[in-house]
Every structure is written in structure tokens, then in C-alpha cells.
Amino acid sequence: MIYFDNSATTKAAPEVVDTYAKVSANYWGNPSSLHNFGEQAFNLLEQSRQQIADLIGAKLSEILFTSGGTEGDNWAIKGTAMAKREFGNHLITTAVEHPAVHNSMEQLKQLGFEVTYLPVDANGRVSADDLRAAIRPTTILVSTMAVNNEIGAVQPLAEIADVMRDFPKIHWHIDAVQGIGKGLADLIFNDRVDFVTFSGHKFHAPRGIGFMYKRQGRKIAPLMAGGGQERNLRSGTENLPAIAAMAKALRMLLTDETAKVQRQREIRLAILHHIETFAHVTIFSKDLPVFAPHILCFAIEGVRGETIVHAFEEHNIYISTTSACSSKKHVESSTLQAMAIDEGVATSAVRISLDEHNTLAEAEEFNRVFDQLYQQFAKLR
């Protein structure tokens, strides 16, 4: 099997599964309990928190655990809206965000907030000048993704940081679910960002666990009311086995990161440079530095994306349409739509997404199967 759908989810690493099992068996006390068994669980919880903080260059108090990227995005956006409503009701995001961000913004519009969606260029990237022009006296939040989940475009985070330094009271949230472990840490963890959200199952941790970086001193309202866990910001008994497993997965991910990123880039380009020679192929993830090393989005014109996905599946190669969240709903790519890509081409789009375990041999096999299928698809055009 060749698995090229890592942006949808990754396989939990065996070492991570082992950590999850051991913690489940040996640390099943409640971290909030006063007895020694609870204290052991609490200590492991904080050790995991410290490990994650050290890995990303943060303070222990700046790491908050969530159930994943969707909760993290909802929390950063709605929590800011609730905490800062007295100062304004204007939010800014981009036209190419994940539904967890876009739909959170739409919900807030129903409650009277105003939202500006920044347009994107032909590469799916926003302009820092457009951001500056969109900021109002009532702006309380800017939310931008690091890496687009559909085409892999990396947003101009350094330029956005320059703008945001002129507006220190506005919260800036980065959705980094697709950006962790991809050589982008200096862009993501800049000196201006306030909130960054992550999802464990994107880097070989279990599903249902994630974390959020919250800059010390920034205010955010809790979405989960209850027993006061996570410094009274996110109530609910902590999922300790998954948290410890995620800390393990993150350490493994960031070990030899540079070499892993380079290998993914080589694999991506081996496929890109092969398929770009075909007349009816449109490539959306170009061979440019502004694209992440692990995502390649393309279309075979005249062939629907789901047809391409299932054709490769018959050869035991697993790719996806542009987003796992919308693939079964047959929804046109919101990113390609924002880029003004013709609908007939956009509905043919598919995505390859790599991780550190993929190989050049897999790329060669993909290219061989691509040649075969391209000839078959010619009958459909």
C-alpha cells in the first residue's frame, strides 16, 4: 500500500501507541485527585506539557490541551470574541481557511460580529497590504492558517507579523495543523503570534487530542465550563494517555526535521515534474518556495476528482480529493474557488499529501500508475 493522504490523517506510530497503552494501564488516576495516585497522573500530565513547551520554544503555562484542531480553532476564535467583545466586534480571516475557522466566523456573524475575508492571489496567498487595509478600530482578531490544507500554500506569516506588530492589542491566531514539522517553525512561532493550534493525528499521535499555544498574558474565554482544568480555561478530565502519546509523537516528529522535510520535498517534486509534462494536467501546488514540502494538488481535466481517487485506489495507492472534510460531500474546493479556478477544473482536483515515511520508490510507482491511468482517462475527455 502507498499512503499519500497524510493531510487527512496519519498512522499512529507504534512507539506512540505503546506509550498510550502504558499510560492507560499505569496512570489511570485523575490528575485532579488529591491522593498519591492522582499526583502521579498530574506529574505525568505536566511533564508532557513541559516536553511540548520545550519542543516549540514556549513556556509550560502557554500550552493548553484540546481535543484537536477543530476545537482549538473554535476556541481561539470564539474565546477571543467572548473575551474582547467590549473592545470591538470585527474579525479578519482569509478566504481559504479550513471549515473549523470559516464556520466559526460564520457563527459569530449570526451573533452580530463583522467578518472580513481577505482575498488570495493565484497561489492561494493573502496580501499583507490587504490585511493592513482591512484593520479597523473595532478589529479584535486576525486568524490565518500557516499551510493551506488543500493546495499547500504557505501564507506570508513574516509579512503578516510585521503588520500585526503595529497593532499589539489585536489577537493573532495561526492554524498550524498542516504546518507542524514542515520546516516552518520560525514563521509560525514568531514574536507576535498569540494563539497557535495543532492536531495530534496529523503527526502520528492518536485522534481526539491536540494542543494550543496561548501567549502568556493574552486573555481568552473558556468554551468548556466545568471543573476548572487547564488553568480554568478548558474544563474536563484530561485525556492523559493521549496527551503523553502526543508529546512522544511530537518529539519524534521534530527529530531530524530538516532531513525529513527535504525528503518530502524531493518526493513531491519527483511527482510534480513528471505529471506536469502531460497536456491535460493542471498543477495548483507549484514548484515555488511559497508551497509546503508535503502537499501536491493537481487536476486531470475532464475527470472528476473522486474518479481519479478510486482509480488509484484500485492500484493500492491512496490519495484524496482536496479536503477530507468535504470529500464525501462532493463540495467544490473552497480554496480553488477563492483562487477563481474554473469550476470544471476545480471538480477534477485531487491531493497528494506526504509524511516523513514516504519514499522516492513510492513516487516512482505513483508515476508509473499515473501514466497508465492517464491513458485510460483519455476516453472520458
C-alpha positions as CSV (number, residue, x, y, z in Angstrom):
1,M,0.0,0.0,0.0
2,I,1.1,3.5,-0.8
3,Y,-0.5,6.0,1.5
4,F,-0.4,9.6,0.2
5,D,-3.3,11.0,2.3
6,N,-1.4,12.2,5.4
7,S,-3.0,15.6,5.5
8,A,-6.3,13.8,6.2
9,T,-4.7,11.8,9.0
10,T,-1.5,9.9,9.8
11,K,-1.0,6.4,11.1
12,A,-0.3,6.4,14.8
13,A,3.4,5.5,15.3
14,P,4.0,2.1,17.1
15,E,6.0,3.8,19.8
16,V,3.2,6.3,20.3
17,V,0.6,3.5,20.6
18,D,2.9,1.8,23.1
19,T,3.1,5.0,25.2
20,Y,-0.7,5.3,25.1
21,A,-1.2,1.7,26.2
22,K,1.4,2.0,29.1
23,V,-0.1,5.3,30.4
24,S,-3.6,3.8,30.2
25,A,-2.5,0.8,32.2
26,N,-0.4,2.5,34.8
27,Y,-1.6,6.1,35.2
28,W,-5.3,5.9,35.3
29,G,-5.7,8.2,38.3
30,N,-7.4,11.5,37.9
31,P,-4.8,14.3,37.7
32,S,-7.1,16.4,39.9
33,S,-7.3,13.9,42.7
34,L,-5.5,14.7,46.0
35,H,-4.1,11.2,46.6
36,N,-0.8,9.9,45.5
37,F,-2.2,8.0,42.5
38,G,-3.7,11.3,41.3
39,E,-0.5,13.1,42.0
40,Q,1.4,10.6,39.8
41,A,-1.0,11.3,36.9
42,F,-0.7,15.1,37.4
43,N,3.1,14.9,37.3
44,L,3.0,13.0,34.1
45,L,0.5,15.5,32.7
46,E,2.8,18.4,33.5
47,Q,5.9,16.5,32.2
48,S,4.1,16.1,28.9
49,R,3.1,19.7,28.9
50,Q,6.7,20.8,29.6
51,Q,8.1,18.5,26.9
52,I,5.8,20.0,24.3
53,A,6.6,23.5,25.5
54,D,10.3,22.8,25.2
55,L,9.9,21.4,21.7
56,I,8.3,24.5,20.4
57,G,10.2,27.0,22.5
58,A,7.3,28.0,24.7
59,K,6.6,28.3,28.4
60,L,4.8,25.5,30.3
61,S,1.9,27.8,31.1
62,E,1.4,28.6,27.4
63,I,0.4,25.1,26.4
64,L,-3.2,24.1,26.7
65,F,-4.6,20.7,25.7
66,T,-7.6,20.3,23.4
67,S,-9.4,17.5,21.5
68,G,-7.7,18.6,18.2
69,G,-7.5,21.3,15.6
70,T,-11.3,21.9,15.3
71,E,-11.7,22.6,19.0
72,G,-8.5,24.7,19.0
73,D,-9.7,26.9,16.1
74,N,-13.1,27.3,17.6
75,W,-11.6,28.2,21.0
76,A,-9.1,30.7,19.7
77,I,-11.8,32.5,17.6
78,K,-14.9,32.3,19.8
79,G,-12.9,32.6,23.0
80,T,-11.3,35.8,21.7
81,A,-14.7,37.1,20.6
82,M,-16.2,36.5,24.0
83,A,-13.2,37.9,25.9
84,K,-12.8,41.1,23.8
85,R,-16.3,42.0,22.7
86,E,-16.3,45.1,24.8
87,F,-13.4,46.4,22.7
88,G,-14.8,45.6,19.2
89,N,-16.7,43.2,17.1
90,H,-14.6,42.9,13.9
91,L,-12.7,39.8,12.9
92,I,-10.4,39.2,9.9
93,T,-9.5,35.9,8.3
94,T,-8.8,34.6,4.8
95,A,-11.0,33.2,2.0
96,V,-9.1,29.9,2.1
97,E,-9.4,28.8,5.7
98,H,-10.3,25.3,7.0
99,P,-14.1,25.0,7.8
100,A,-13.2,25.0,11.5
101,V,-12.2,28.6,11.1
102,H,-14.6,29.7,8.4
103,N,-17.7,28.2,10.1
104,S,-16.7,29.6,13.4
105,M,-16.6,33.0,11.8
106,E,-20.0,32.5,10.2
107,Q,-21.5,31.5,13.6
108,L,-20.1,34.7,15.1
109,K,-21.7,36.7,12.3
110,Q,-25.0,35.4,13.4
111,L,-24.3,36.9,16.8
112,G,-23.6,40.3,15.4
113,F,-19.9,40.2,14.8
114,E,-18.5,41.5,11.5
115,V,-16.1,39.4,9.5
116,T,-13.7,40.4,6.7
117,Y,-12.4,37.6,4.4
118,L,-9.2,38.5,2.7
119,P,-8.9,37.5,-0.9
120,V,-6.0,35.4,-2.2
121,D,-3.7,35.5,-5.3
122,A,-3.1,32.9,-7.9
123,N,-1.1,30.9,-5.4
124,G,-3.7,31.0,-2.7
125,R,-1.9,33.5,-0.5
126,V,-3.2,36.7,1.0
127,S,-1.5,40.1,0.9
128,A,-0.2,41.8,4.0
129,D,-1.2,45.1,2.5
130,D,-4.8,43.9,2.2
131,L,-4.6,42.9,5.8
132,R,-3.4,46.3,6.9
133,A,-6.1,48.0,4.9
134,A,-8.8,45.7,6.4
135,I,-8.0,46.5,10.1
136,R,-10.4,48.8,11.8
137,P,-10.5,50.4,15.2
138,T,-13.0,47.7,16.2
139,T,-10.8,44.8,15.0
140,I,-10.1,42.3,17.8
141,L,-8.8,39.2,16.0
142,V,-6.9,38.1,12.9
143,S,-6.9,34.4,12.1
144,T,-4.7,33.0,9.3
145,M,-3.6,29.4,8.5
146,A,0.0,28.6,8.2
147,V,-0.3,26.0,5.4
148,N,-3.4,25.5,3.3
149,N,-4.7,22.0,3.7
150,E,-5.9,21.8,0.0
151,I,-3.0,23.1,-2.1
152,G,-0.2,23.6,0.5
153,A,0.2,27.3,0.1
154,V,2.2,28.9,2.9
155,Q,0.8,32.2,4.0
156,P,3.2,35.2,4.3
157,L,3.4,34.9,8.0
158,A,6.6,37.1,8.3
159,E,4.9,39.9,6.5
160,I,1.7,39.4,8.5
161,A,3.7,39.6,11.7
162,D,5.2,42.9,10.5
163,V,1.6,44.3,10.2
164,M,0.5,42.8,13.5
165,R,3.3,44.4,15.4
166,D,1.7,47.8,14.6
167,F,-1.5,46.6,16.3
168,P,-0.4,44.9,19.5
169,K,-3.8,44.8,21.1
170,I,-5.4,42.7,18.3
171,H,-5.2,38.9,18.8
172,W,-3.5,36.9,16.1
173,H,-4.3,33.2,15.7
174,I,-2.5,30.8,13.4
175,D,-4.0,27.5,12.4
176,A,-0.8,25.4,12.2
177,V,-2.4,22.0,11.9
178,Q,-0.8,21.4,8.5
179,G,2.4,23.3,9.3
180,I,4.0,21.4,12.2
181,G,7.2,19.5,11.4
182,K,7.4,21.0,7.9
183,G,10.4,23.4,8.4
184,L,8.2,26.4,9.2
185,A,8.7,26.8,12.9
186,D,10.5,30.2,12.6
187,L,7.5,31.5,10.7
188,I,4.8,30.1,12.9
189,F,6.4,30.8,16.3
190,N,7.3,34.4,15.6
191,D,7.4,37.0,18.3
192,R,4.0,38.4,17.5
193,V,1.6,35.5,17.3
194,D,-0.8,35.0,20.2
195,F,-2.5,31.6,19.6
196,V,-1.4,28.6,17.5
197,T,-3.5,25.5,17.2
198,F,-2.4,21.9,16.5
199,S,-3.9,18.4,16.0
200,G,-2.2,15.3,17.1
201,H,-3.4,12.9,14.5
202,K,-1.7,15.0,11.8
203,F,1.7,13.9,13.2
204,H,1.2,10.2,14.3
205,A,-0.5,10.8,17.6
206,P,-3.9,9.4,18.5
207,R,-7.0,11.1,17.2
208,G,-9.0,13.2,19.6
209,I,-6.1,15.1,21.1
210,G,-4.4,18.4,20.2
211,F,-2.9,21.4,21.9
212,M,-3.0,25.2,21.7
213,Y,-0.2,27.7,22.3
214,K,-1.5,30.7,24.1
215,R,0.9,33.6,24.6
216,Q,1.3,34.4,28.3
217,G,-0.9,37.4,29.2
218,R,-3.4,37.1,26.4
219,K,-7.0,36.7,27.5
220,I,-9.3,34.1,26.1
221,A,-12.7,33.0,27.4
222,P,-13.3,29.3,28.1
223,L,-15.7,27.4,25.9
224,M,-16.0,24.4,28.3
225,A,-17.3,25.2,31.7
226,G,-16.9,22.7,34.5
227,G,-14.2,21.6,37.0
228,G,-11.6,24.2,36.0
229,Q,-8.9,22.1,34.4
230,E,-6.3,23.7,32.2
231,R,-5.9,26.7,34.4
232,N,-9.7,27.3,34.5
233,L,-9.7,27.6,30.7
234,R,-10.8,24.2,29.4
235,S,-12.7,22.0,31.8
236,G,-12.9,18.3,31.6
237,T,-10.8,15.5,32.9
238,E,-7.6,15.4,30.9
239,N,-7.0,12.6,28.4
240,L,-3.7,11.7,29.9
241,P,-2.8,8.7,27.7
242,A,-3.4,10.7,24.5
243,I,-1.5,13.7,25.9
244,A,1.5,11.7,26.8
245,A,1.4,9.9,23.5
246,M,1.1,13.2,21.6
247,A,4.2,14.6,23.4
248,K,6.1,11.4,22.3
249,A,4.8,11.8,18.7
250,L,5.9,15.5,18.6
251,R,9.4,14.7,19.9
252,M,9.7,12.0,17.2
253,L,8.4,14.3,14.5
254,L,10.8,17.1,15.3
255,T,13.9,14.9,15.5
256,D,15.9,15.4,12.3
257,E,13.2,17.6,11.0
258,T,15.4,19.2,8.3
259,A,16.3,15.9,6.7
260,K,12.7,14.7,6.8
261,V,11.4,17.9,5.2
262,Q,14.0,17.7,2.4
263,R,13.0,14.1,1.6
264,Q,9.3,15.0,1.4
265,R,10.2,17.9,-0.9
266,E,12.2,15.6,-3.2
267,I,9.3,13.1,-3.4
268,R,6.8,15.9,-4.1
269,L,8.9,17.3,-6.9
270,A,9.6,13.9,-8.4
271,I,5.8,13.6,-8.9
272,L,5.2,17.2,-9.8
273,H,7.9,17.3,-12.6
274,H,6.6,14.0,-14.0
275,I,2.9,14.9,-14.2
276,E,3.4,18.5,-15.4
277,T,4.5,17.1,-18.8
278,F,1.0,15.9,-19.6
279,A,-1.2,18.2,-21.7
280,H,-4.4,17.9,-19.6
281,V,-2.9,18.2,-16.2
282,T,-3.2,21.4,-14.2
283,I,-1.0,21.8,-11.1
284,F,-2.1,24.1,-8.3
285,S,0.8,23.4,-5.9
286,K,3.6,24.9,-7.9
287,D,7.4,24.4,-7.7
288,L,7.8,27.6,-5.7
289,P,9.2,28.3,-2.2
290,V,5.8,29.5,-1.1
291,F,4.4,26.0,-1.1
292,A,4.8,23.5,1.7
293,P,7.0,20.4,1.0
294,H,4.4,17.8,1.6
295,I,1.2,18.7,-0.4
296,L,0.7,18.5,-4.1
297,C,-2.7,19.4,-5.6
298,F,-3.4,18.8,-9.3
299,A,-6.3,18.1,-11.7
300,I,-6.6,15.9,-14.7
301,E,-9.0,18.0,-16.8
302,G,-12.3,16.3,-17.7
303,V,-12.1,13.6,-15.0
304,R,-13.8,14.2,-11.7
305,G,-11.7,14.1,-8.6
306,E,-13.4,11.1,-7.0
307,T,-13.0,9.1,-10.2
308,I,-9.2,9.8,-10.0
309,V,-9.1,8.8,-6.3
310,H,-10.9,5.5,-6.9
311,A,-8.8,4.7,-9.9
312,F,-5.6,5.0,-7.9
313,E,-7.2,3.0,-5.0
314,E,-7.5,0.1,-7.4
315,H,-3.7,0.1,-7.6
316,N,-3.4,0.3,-3.8
317,I,-2.4,4.0,-3.9
318,Y,-4.4,6.2,-1.5
319,I,-4.8,9.9,-2.4
320,S,-7.8,12.2,-1.8
321,T,-9.9,15.0,-3.2
322,T,-8.8,18.4,-2.0
323,S,-10.1,18.0,1.6
324,A,-11.1,15.0,3.7
325,C,-13.6,17.2,5.5
326,S,-15.6,17.8,2.3
327,S,-14.7,14.8,0.0
328,K,-17.8,12.7,0.8
329,K,-20.0,15.8,0.5
330,H,-18.8,16.4,-3.1
331,V,-18.2,20.0,-2.3
332,E,-16.0,22.1,-4.6
333,S,-12.7,23.1,-3.1
334,S,-13.2,26.4,-1.3
335,T,-9.5,27.2,-1.9
336,L,-9.7,26.7,-5.6
337,Q,-13.0,28.7,-5.7
338,A,-11.3,31.6,-3.9
339,M,-8.4,31.4,-6.4
340,A,-11.0,31.8,-9.2
341,I,-10.2,28.4,-10.7
342,D,-12.9,27.4,-13.3
343,E,-15.4,25.1,-11.7
344,G,-14.9,22.4,-14.3
345,V,-11.2,22.2,-13.5
346,A,-11.7,22.5,-9.7
347,T,-14.0,19.5,-9.6
348,S,-11.2,17.4,-11.1
349,A,-8.7,18.4,-8.3
350,V,-7.0,15.8,-6.1
351,R,-4.4,16.0,-3.4
352,I,-1.3,14.0,-2.6
353,S,0.0,14.6,1.0
354,L,3.2,13.1,2.3
355,D,4.9,12.4,5.6
356,E,8.4,11.5,6.7
357,H,7.8,7.8,6.0
358,N,7.1,8.1,2.3
359,T,9.8,7.2,-0.2
360,L,11.1,8.1,-3.7
361,A,10.3,4.5,-4.7
362,E,6.7,5.2,-3.9
363,A,6.8,8.3,-6.1
364,E,8.2,6.2,-8.9
365,E,5.4,3.7,-8.6
366,F,2.8,6.5,-8.4
367,N,4.2,8.0,-11.7
368,R,4.1,4.6,-13.4
369,V,0.4,4.1,-12.4
370,F,-0.3,7.7,-13.4
371,D,0.9,7.1,-16.9
372,Q,-1.4,4.0,-17.2
373,L,-4.4,5.8,-15.8
374,Y,-3.9,8.9,-17.9
375,Q,-4.3,6.8,-21.0
376,Q,-7.5,5.3,-19.6
377,F,-8.9,8.7,-18.6
378,A,-8.4,9.9,-22.2
379,K,-11.6,8.0,-23.0
380,L,-13.5,10.2,-20.5
381,R,-12.4,13.5,-22.0
